């Protein structure tokens, strides 16, 4: 066996072990961590990226109002 083939098989086994670990750990949600690929076989494991979530201005306003209401209730409860 050539050195490059051995290294490719080791990389493939590492990616299999990482997948098994995430399944056993219960981390089935999309992972941020990149997976390795085998160089000689030509198979590439897909890179899973976490989708960025953006808040709309209306959503920010609703959250700010809810926080203000919460603070008001806390102040009223503390003054009693």
C-alpha distances in whole Angstrom, upper triangle without the diagonal:
4,7,8,7,7,10,11,11,13,15,16,16,19,21,21,22,25,26,27,29,31,32,33,34,37,36,36,38,36,34,34,31,28,25,21,19,16,15,13,14,18,20,22,24,27,29,32,35,38,41,44,47,51,54,57,60,62,59,60,64,64,61,64,67,65,65,68,70,68,69,72,72,71,74,76,75,75,78,80
4,6,5,6,9,10,11,13,14,16,17,19,20,21,23,25,26,27,29,31,32,33,35,37,36,36,37,35,33,33,29,27,24,20,18,15,13,11,14,17,19,21,23,26,28,31,34,37,40,43,46,49,53,55,58,61,58,58,62,62,60,62,65,64,63,67,68,67,68,71,71,70,72,75,74,74,77,79
4,5,5,6,9,10,11,12,14,15,17,19,20,21,23,25,26,27,29,31,31,33,35,34,34,35,33,31,30,27,24,22,18,16,13,12,11,14,17,19,20,22,25,26,29,32,35,38,40,44,47,50,53,56,58,56,56,60,60,58,60,63,62,61,64,66,64,65,68,69,67,70,72,71,71,74,76
4,5,5,6,9,10,11,12,14,15,17,18,20,21,23,24,26,27,29,30,31,33,32,32,33,31,28,28,25,22,19,15,13,10,8,8,11,13,15,16,19,22,23,26,29,32,35,37,41,44,47,50,53,55,53,53,57,57,55,57,60,59,58,62,64,62,63,66,66,65,68,70,69,69,73,74
4,5,5,6,9,10,11,12,14,15,17,18,20,21,23,24,26,27,29,30,32,31,31,32,30,28,28,25,22,19,15,13,9,8,7,9,12,14,16,18,21,23,26,29,32,35,38,41,44,48,51,54,56,53,53,57,57,55,58,61,59,59,62,64,62,63,67,67,65,68,71,70,70,73,75
4,5,5,6,9,10,11,12,14,15,17,18,20,21,22,25,26,27,28,31,29,30,31,30,27,28,24,21,18,15,14,10,10,10,11,15,16,17,18,22,23,26,29,32,35,38,41,44,48,51,54,56,53,53,57,57,55,57,60,59,58,61,63,61,62,66,65,64,67,69,68,68,72,73
4,5,5,6,9,10,10,12,14,15,16,19,20,21,23,25,26,27,29,27,28,29,27,25,24,21,18,16,12,11,8,8,9,11,14,14,15,16,20,20,23,26,29,32,35,38,41,45,48,51,53,50,50,54,54,52,54,57,56,55,58,60,58,59,63,63,61,64,66,65,65,69,70
4,5,5,6,9,10,11,12,14,15,17,19,20,21,23,24,26,27,26,26,27,25,23,23,20,17,14,10,8,5,5,6,8,10,11,12,13,17,18,21,24,27,30,33,36,39,43,46,49,51,48,49,52,52,50,53,56,54,54,57,59,57,58,62,62,60,63,66,65,65,68,70
4,5,5,6,9,10,11,12,14,15,17,18,20,21,22,24,26,25,25,27,25,23,24,20,18,14,11,10,7,9,8,9,12,12,13,14,18,19,22,25,28,31,34,37,41,44,47,50,52,49,50,53,53,51,53,56,55,54,58,59,57,58,62,62,60,63,66,64,65,68,69
4,5,5,6,9,10,10,12,14,15,16,18,20,21,22,24,23,24,26,24,22,22,19,17,13,10,10,8,10,11,12,14,14,14,15,18,19,21,24,27,30,33,36,39,43,46,49,51,48,48,52,52,49,52,55,53,52,56,57,55,56,60,60,58,61,64,62,62,66,67
4,5,5,6,9,10,11,13,14,15,17,19,20,21,23,21,22,23,21,19,19,15,13,10,7,7,6,8,10,11,12,11,11,11,15,15,18,21,24,27,29,33,36,39,42,45,47,45,45,49,48,46,48,52,50,49,53,54,52,53,57,57,56,58,61,60,60,63,65
4,5,5,6,9,10,11,12,14,16,17,19,20,22,20,20,22,20,18,19,16,14,10,7,6,5,9,10,9,11,9,10,10,13,15,17,20,23,26,29,32,36,39,42,45,47,44,45,48,48,46,49,51,50,49,53,54,52,54,57,57,56,59,61,60,60,64,65
4,5,5,6,9,10,10,12,14,15,16,18,20,19,20,22,21,19,20,17,15,11,10,10,9,12,13,12,15,13,13,12,16,17,19,22,24,28,31,34,37,40,43,47,48,45,46,49,49,46,49,52,50,49,53,54,52,54,57,57,55,58,61,59,59,63,64
4,5,5,6,9,10,10,12,14,15,16,18,17,18,20,19,16,17,14,12,9,8,9,10,13,15,14,16,14,13,12,15,15,17,20,22,25,28,31,34,38,41,44,46,43,43,47,46,44,46,49,47,46,50,51,49,50,54,54,52,55,58,56,56,60,61
4,5,5,6,9,10,11,12,14,15,17,15,15,17,16,13,14,11,10,6,6,7,9,12,14,13,14,12,10,8,11,12,13,16,19,22,25,28,32,35,38,41,43,40,40,44,44,41,44,47,45,44,48,49,47,49,52,52,51,54,56,55,55,58,60
4,5,5,6,9,10,11,12,14,16,15,15,17,16,15,17,14,13,9,9,10,11,14,16,14,15,13,12,10,13,14,15,19,21,24,27,30,33,36,40,43,44,41,42,45,45,42,45,48,46,45,49,50,48,50,53,53,51,55,57,55,56,59,60
4,5,5,6,9,10,10,12,14,14,15,17,17,15,17,14,14,11,11,13,13,17,19,18,19,16,15,13,15,16,17,19,21,25,28,30,34,37,40,43,44,41,42,45,44,42,45,47,45,45,48,49,47,48,52,51,50,53,55,54,54,58,59
4,5,5,6,9,10,10,12,11,12,14,14,11,13,10,10,8,9,12,14,17,19,18,19,16,14,12,13,13,13,16,18,21,24,26,30,33,36,39,41,38,38,42,41,38,41,44,42,41,45,46,44,45,49,48,47,50,52,51,51,54,56
4,5,5,6,9,10,11,10,10,12,12,10,13,11,11,9,10,12,14,18,20,18,18,15,14,10,12,12,12,15,17,20,23,25,29,32,35,38,39,36,37,41,40,38,40,43,41,41,44,45,43,45,48,47,46,50,52,50,51,54,55
4,6,5,6,9,10,10,11,14,14,13,16,14,15,12,14,15,17,20,22,20,21,18,17,14,16,16,16,19,20,23,26,28,32,34,38,41,42,38,39,43,42,39,42,45,42,42,46,46,44,46,49,48,47,50,52,51,51,55,56
4,5,5,6,8,9,10,13,14,12,15,13,14,12,14,17,18,22,24,23,23,20,19,16,17,17,16,18,19,22,25,27,31,33,37,40,40,37,38,41,40,37,40,43,40,40,43,44,42,43,47,46,44,48,50,48,48,52,53
4,5,5,6,5,7,9,10,9,12,11,12,11,14,17,19,23,25,23,23,20,18,15,15,14,13,15,15,19,22,23,27,30,33,36,37,33,34,37,36,34,37,39,37,36,40,41,39,40,44,43,42,45,47,45,46,50,50
4,5,5,6,6,10,12,11,15,14,15,14,17,18,20,24,26,24,24,21,19,16,16,16,15,17,17,20,23,25,29,31,34,37,38,34,35,39,37,35,38,40,38,38,41,42,40,42,45,44,43,46,48,46,47,51,51
4,5,8,9,13,15,14,17,16,18,17,19,21,23,26,28,26,27,24,22,19,20,20,18,20,20,23,26,27,31,33,36,40,40,36,37,40,39,36,39,42,39,38,42,43,40,42,45,44,43,46,48,46,47,50,51
4,6,8,11,13,12,15,14,17,16,19,22,24,27,30,28,28,25,23,20,20,19,17,19,18,22,24,25,29,31,34,37,37,34,34,38,36,33,36,38,36,35,39,39,37,39,42,41,39,43,45,43,43,47,48
4,6,8,11,12,15,15,17,17,20,23,25,28,31,29,29,25,23,20,19,19,16,18,17,20,22,23,27,28,32,35,35,31,32,35,34,31,34,36,34,33,37,37,35,37,40,39,38,41,43,41,42,46,46
4,6,8,8,11,11,14,14,18,20,23,26,29,27,27,23,21,17,16,15,13,14,13,16,19,20,23,25,29,32,32,29,30,33,32,29,32,34,32,32,36,36,34,36,39,38,37,40,42,41,42,45,46
4,6,8,12,12,14,14,18,20,22,26,28,26,25,22,20,16,15,14,12,13,13,15,18,19,23,25,28,31,32,28,30,33,32,30,33,35,33,33,36,37,35,37,40,39,39,42,44,42,43,47,48
4,6,9,11,14,15,18,20,23,26,29,27,26,23,20,16,14,13,10,11,9,12,14,15,19,21,24,28,28,25,26,29,28,26,29,32,29,30,33,34,32,34,37,37,36,39,41,40,41,45,46
4,7,9,11,12,16,18,21,24,27,25,23,20,17,14,11,10,6,7,6,9,12,14,18,20,23,27,28,25,26,29,29,27,30,32,30,30,34,35,33,35,39,38,38,41,43,42,43,46,47
4,5,8,9,13,16,19,22,25,24,22,19,16,13,11,9,6,6,7,10,13,15,19,22,25,28,29,26,27,31,30,28,31,33,32,31,35,36,34,36,39,39,38,41,44,43,43,47,48
4,6,9,13,16,19,22,25,24,23,20,16,13,11,8,6,5,6,9,11,14,18,21,24,27,29,26,26,30,30,27,30,33,31,31,34,36,34,35,39,39,38,41,43,43,43,46,48
4,7,10,13,17,19,22,22,21,18,15,12,11,8,7,8,9,13,15,18,21,24,28,31,32,30,30,33,33,31,33,36,35,34,37,39,37,38,42,42,41,44,46,45,45,49,50
4,7,10,13,15,19,18,17,15,11,9,8,5,7,8,11,14,16,20,23,26,29,33,34,32,32,36,36,34,36,39,38,37,40,42,41,42,45,45,44,47,50,49,49,52,54
4,7,10,13,16,15,14,12,9,6,7,6,8,11,14,17,20,23,26,30,33,36,37,35,35,39,39,37,39,42,41,40,44,45,43,45,48,48,47,50,52,51,52,55,57
4,7,9,13,12,12,10,8,7,9,9,12,14,17,20,23,26,29,33,36,39,41,38,38,42,42,40,42,46,44,44,47,49,47,48,52,52,51,53,56,55,55,58,60
4,6,9,9,8,7,5,6,9,10,13,16,19,22,25,28,31,35,38,41,43,40,41,45,45,43,45,48,47,46,50,51,50,51,55,55,54,56,59,58,58,62,63
4,6,6,7,6,7,8,12,13,17,20,23,26,29,32,35,39,41,45,46,44,45,48,48,46,49,52,51,50,54,55,53,55,58,58,57,60,63,62,62,65,67
4,6,6,8,8,11,14,15,19,21,25,28,30,34,37,40,43,46,48,46,46,50,50,48,51,54,53,52,55,57,56,57,60,61,60,62,65,64,64,67,69
4,6,8,10,13,16,18,22,25,28,31,33,37,40,43,46,49,51,49,49,53,53,52,54,57,56,55,59,61,59,60,64,64,63,66,68,67,68,71,72
4,6,9,11,15,17,20,24,27,29,32,36,39,42,45,48,50,48,49,52,52,51,53,56,55,55,58,59,58,60,63,63,62,65,67,66,67,70,72
4,6,10,13,15,18,21,25,27,30,33,36,40,42,45,47,45,46,50,50,48,51,54,53,53,56,57,56,58,61,61,60,63,66,65,65,69,70
4,7,10,13,16,19,22,24,28,31,34,37,40,43,45,43,44,47,47,46,48,51,50,50,53,55,53,55,58,58,58,60,63,62,62,66,67
4,6,9,12,15,19,21,24,27,30,34,36,40,41,39,40,44,44,42,45,48,46,46,50,51,50,51,55,55,54,57,59,59,59,62,64
4,7,9,13,16,18,22,25,28,31,34,37,39,37,37,41,41,39,42,45,43,43,47,48,47,48,52,52,51,54,56,55,56,59,61
4,6,9,13,15,18,21,24,28,30,34,35,33,34,38,37,36,39,41,40,40,44,45,44,46,49,49,48,51,53,53,53,57,58
4,6,10,12,15,19,22,25,28,31,33,31,31,35,35,33,36,39,38,38,41,42,41,43,46,46,46,48,51,50,51,54,55
4,7,9,13,16,19,22,25,29,30,28,28,32,32,30,33,36,34,34,38,39,38,39,43,43,42,45,47,47,47,51,52
4,6,9,12,16,19,22,25,27,24,25,29,29,27,29,32,31,31,35,36,35,36,40,40,40,42,45,44,45,48,49
4,6,9,13,16,19,22,24,21,22,25,25,23,26,29,28,28,31,32,31,33,36,36,36,39,41,41,41,44,46
4,6,10,13,16,19,21,18,19,23,23,21,24,27,26,26,29,31,30,32,35,35,35,38,40,40,41,44,45
4,7,10,13,16,18,16,16,20,20,19,21,24,24,24,27,28,28,29,32,33,33,35,38,38,38,41,43
4,7,10,13,15,12,13,16,17,15,18,21,20,20,23,25,25,26,29,30,30,32,35,35,36,38,40
4,7,10,12,10,10,14,14,14,16,18,19,19,22,23,24,25,28,29,29,31,33,34,35,37,39
4,7,8,6,6,10,11,10,12,15,15,16,18,20,20,22,24,25,26,28,30,31,32,34,36
4,5,5,6,9,10,11,12,14,16,17,19,20,21,23,25,26,27,29,31,32,33,35,37
4,5,5,6,9,10,11,12,14,15,17,18,20,21,23,25,26,27,29,30,32,33,35
4,5,5,6,9,10,11,12,14,15,17,18,20,21,23,24,26,27,29,30,32,34
4,5,5,6,9,10,11,12,14,15,17,19,20,21,23,25,26,27,29,31,32
4,6,5,6,9,10,11,12,14,15,17,18,20,21,23,24,26,27,29,31
4,5,5,6,9,10,11,12,14,15,17,19,20,21,23,24,26,27,29
4,5,5,6,9,10,11,12,14,15,17,18,20,21,23,24,26,28
4,5,5,6,9,10,10,12,14,15,16,18,20,21,22,24,26
4,5,5,6,9,10,11,12,14,15,17,18,20,21,23,25
4,5,5,6,9,10,11,12,14,15,17,18,20,21,23
4,5,5,6,9,10,11,12,14,15,17,18,20,22
4,5,5,6,9,10,10,12,14,15,16,18,20
4,5,5,6,9,10,11,12,14,15,17,19
4,5,5,6,9,10,11,12,14,16,17
4,5,5,6,9,10,11,12,14,16
4,5,5,6,9,10,10,12,14
4,5,5,6,9,10,11,13
4,5,5,6,9,10,11
4,5,5,6,9,10
4,5,5,6,9
4,5,5,7
4,6,5
4,6
4
